[in-house]
Amino acid sequence: MTPAIQDSKTLHEWRETARFWTKHSDTIRTMFAPLTEALIRDASIGEGQTVLDVAGGAGEPSLTIAERVGPAGTVTCTDAVAEMVAAAESEAQRRGLTNITFRQCVADSLPFESNSFDAVVSRLGAMFFPDPLAALREMLRVTKPGGSLSLAVWHRNELNPFTYIVSDIVSRYVESPPTEPDAPNAFRFAESGKLASICKLAGAGEVHEQEFRFQIEAPISASEFWAMRSETSGTLREKLSKLSADQVLRVQQEVREATGEFFPNNQMSFPAQMIIVTGKKPKIVR
């Protein structure tokens, strides 16, 4: 599959998925709140700063960052999918946030002046960039000299039962074609060092990689987990659409049995591992 076709397919999947991310936005915000806090910490984001969120989806971490930088700071939330941008903007209006703006754009062609932002972040977005190197170069271009670039991506699938339990069970019913090398997917940068090396190639300095472990937690039941996972993943929706109603019910029951240990007191709690890569835009030497 050519990059252009792959990019078109990925964007179509996200457009179809946007309404479900809006539906489950409160749960998703809670689930990944520890990761958002880690990004904010590693990017040294504080009050009064200007921050860019690339591939901000339905609004996080932009909305949390907007609260953190306060009225003296500003946040710009971008995404390639218009439906995601609209959902994020609607949520910001609901919360009464006035220090955040929104733009639909792709990561490798950011419509901003060079040296515009104190920090640039992307939470679980870099894996889907059509051209990661071009995107990271753009993100560094718009970062102020000495400013921070911070990216969070999934660690290996087998380390994350939140993802692999459902996908493994569904794959027993629907054959999955092999993933093309370096094609956009959730675990594209799951191997240690891969994303960090691209950051260095893009021109970032002081590049640091860390494994970040936390619990994906939310006050939802196993049934609500199934609804959220099966709706917010375009890949899962496509596979489930190929099954009969009885097969879907069997898959759902198998998922319930396999994930039982992760719902103590009927509350979701999965161990998770991510990779966070942080770098700096080199300061101008005069």
Beta strands, then each sheet from edge to edge (+ up, - down):
strand 1: 50-53
strand 2: 74-79
strand 3: 100-104
strand 4: 117-123
strand 5: 143-154
strand 6: 205-218
strand 7: 268-280
sheet 1: 3+ 2+ 1+ 4+ 5+ 7- 6+
end
